[in-house]
Amino acid sequence: MFKEGELVVNVIRAKLHGLRVTGADLHYHGSITLDPEHCDQAGLYPTEFVDVWNKNTGARLSTYVIFGEAGSRCCILNGAAARTCQVGDELIIAASGNVAPKDLYDLSPKIVTFMPDNEVDQVLEYEVFKSGQRPFDFRIVDKSAHKPASIHNYADVNLRAIRGELKAREFSDTDIDEFITKYLTR
């Protein structure tokens, strides 16, 4: 619980980024149906309220999560939310929470990014830390990278695609890891 008068900020807690809509059901109870395996990776809970942002149309809405079939890679907008999207639209689904700034250091929001078929591409964590420049600094840690974990300040790098391309060019796993470490980490 927060102390009276204590500053509290609303921050990102979990995010599914780039998940594609697989269905829309206007006549179902309002919610968003998600693959529980995706939710587990990000830390989203059933019945939790989330914000949904449609990257194709700019539509923004708030609804709650229900679980669909595990392993289905589903993303189905239900009820009124079904009018905000088309199958194939790319969404950002975000859960937030309230914390005191001093507790930001202990929070590690999980961000799961997706391939066009809703296969998980990357699992990232946001980290707030104290740096020499400021008391609250920020970085993105790629938890899906092979050893060592990549730390960078850009989320739109598709490491799986880079690894695949280097593998196709007959780089060894060791050479790929060295390349990623040298050019894509800090």
Secondary structure, DSSP 8 states (H G I E B T S, - for coil): ---TT---EEEEEEEEEEEE--EEETTS-SEEEE-HHHHHHHT--TT-EEEEEETTT--EEEEEEEE--TTS--EEEEGGGGGG--TT-EEEEEEEEEE-GGGGGG---EEEEE-TTS-EEEEEEEEEE--SS-SSEEEEEETTSSSS-EEES-S---HHHHHHHHHHTT--HHHHHHHHHHHH--
